Amino acid sequence: MEKVKEISGENIDKCMQCGTCSGGCPMIDVLQITPRGIMHLSALGQEQKIAKANTIWMCASCNTCAVRCPRGIDIPKVMEAMRQIFLRKNVNYIEPNQIPDEVLEDMPQIVMVSCFRKHTA
């Protein structure tokens, strides 16, 4: 939790678990744990549960949650900090060499570069 606070600059302890972040999240249908759940797990130091879920990787960083948060927590910054912590441990969410050739052929280069920046160490 301290590392997340340090990297993100956000005080996770301010989260009051109101669920507003989850209620406005456009990615909620594909997330294994809600943003509120991630905030709760991070406050409890449950790194392994966070690591097993796709939430921090699937976050679109659209800032809807940050705009609506009554405590002013920038949740996308927290998600990014968590991604950085796992990537610094060489834990990739996507392995570039495992992407099928037919997907690579049709994928715009800018999409691949953006994806690799977010999901690989």
C-alpha positions, 0 to 999 in steps of 0.5 A: 500500500505504501508503494502505491501511495508513493508512486501514485501520489494518492492517499488510498486511506481517504477512500470511504468505499462509497462505490461511486467509482464502480457505479460510473465505470464504463469497463465494469462488465469486463472487470473481475474486481470492481474499482471499489474492490481494488481500492479496498484490497489495496488498503488491506495489502492484498497484492495477490488478489489484485494480481490475479484479477484483470482490473488494473490491466483493463482500466481504460483510465477514462477518469470517470471514477476520478471525476465522480469520487467524493474524496477526490482520489485519482483512481486511474493514478492508483491503477497505473501505480499498481500496474507499475509495481507488477511490471517492475517485478517483470510480470507482463499481462500480455506476452508479445511473442504469444500474439497470433500473426493474424492479429498482428497483421491487422493491428494498427501499430499505434495500438500495439505500441500503446498496449505494450507500454501499458501491459509489458515490462 
